[in-house]
Amino acid sequence: MNRPTRRMPNLDSNDNVIRWGTASLGTDSQIRVHISGAADPITISLERPLIIGRSDTGSTDVDVDLSPYNAAALGVSRHHMTLELLRKTVMVTDLGSTNGTFLNEQRLLPQQRRVVRDNDELRLGKLVLHIYF
């Protein structure tokens, strides 16, 4: 089977420039989370590590409850992930969720911190979040 050799993109062109958002959070410790399908973003303060997931009926053991966003049907675990501020850097950790946590389409290993940058996408199961700060 003859396949043509792939060509490298023109690295001098602005079309292929990868632009990373900042990884450093300002002094207010707040991030905005836009949940796919929701009209308005939610604001989260990272003054302490936060557990993000969905609550059971009547329980309040998560800090950010995604139940109003159809989280159970979209595969969000009760304790899905944490977001925390570590030396002015936003970090995400999957808590061993059933359907996984994905950072920019890459699945996270459970219990391993990863850096979150401004404008990153997090997917919890099938629920998509965009992070802004």
N, C-alpha and C positions, 0 to 999 in steps of 0.2 A: 504494500500500500504506500503510494507516494503522497506525502503531505508536504506542503510548502513550509519552509522554516518561518516561525513567527518572528516578526520584527519588533524591536523595542520601540516604544513611543518616543516621539520627539521631546526630549527632556528640556529643550530650550523654549518650548511652547507653554503658554500659561494654561492651556486646556487640561493638562495632566498634572497640575500642581496639587498636591495633597495639603490641605490646610487644617492643621490641628487647632482645636480650641485650647484655651488656657486650662491648666490643671490646678491653678492656684485660686482659692476662694478669697474674696475680699473680707473686710472686717465685720460685715453684718452676719456671717454664718448662715445665710439663707440661699436656697436654690429654688428655682421654679421647675415644676414637673408638669409637662403637658401630656395628658393621657389620651391616647388615640381614641377618637370618637367623642371626647368630652369638649364642651363649649369653652370652658375656662381652665387655665392651669391652676395647680395648687402650689402653695408656697410652703416649704419645709425649712425649719430651722435646725441646723446640725450642731447644736450646742452640746449634744451627747449622741452616742450611737443610737440609731433608730431601727427597729424591726419593722419591715414592710411585708405585708401579706394580706390575709383576709381573716376576719373574725368569725367565730361560730356565733350562733344565736345567743345574744346577751353577753358574750365574753368580750373583754377588752385587753387581751394580752398582746396586741400589736400596737405599735405607735402610729403607723400609717395604714389605715384600713382601706383596701381596694375593693371591698365588697360592693359598694354602689356602682362600680364600673364593670359588673358582670364577671368578677374575678374568678368565682368558682367554676363557671362554665368555660372560662378561657384557660384554665389550668394553673391558676395561682395557688401555691401552697399556703397553709395557715401562717407558717413562719418561713417566708420565701427567701428573703435576703436582708442584709443590713446595709445602711448607708451611714458613713461616719466621716468625721473630719480628723485627719491625722497630719499635723504640721502644715496646716492651711491647704491640704490636698484632700479632695473628696475621694473616698474609697468605697468600693462595693464588695460585698462578700456573699456568695451563695450559701445558704444554710442547709444544703443537702436537699433542695427542693425536688419534687417528683419529676416535674417537666422542665427543669433547668432554668438558669438565668443566662442570658446572652448579652454581651456588651459588643455593640456594633457587629452583630451576627456571629460572634465567636462565643462558643459555650464556655462558661466559667467552670473551673473545677471547684467542688465544694470546699468550703472553709479556707479558700485562698483569696487574699485581698487583691483587687485590681484598681488601678487609677481610673477615675471618671473625669472626663474633660467636658468643658462647656460644649453644648450641642451634640453630645453623645446620645446614642439610642440604647436603651435597655429593654429587653424583652423578657417578660416573666411568663413562661408558658407561651400563650399566644397574645398576651396583653402587652402592647407596645407603649413605652414611656420615652419622652425626650427630655433631657436634662439641660437646663440653662442657668448660668450664673455669671 
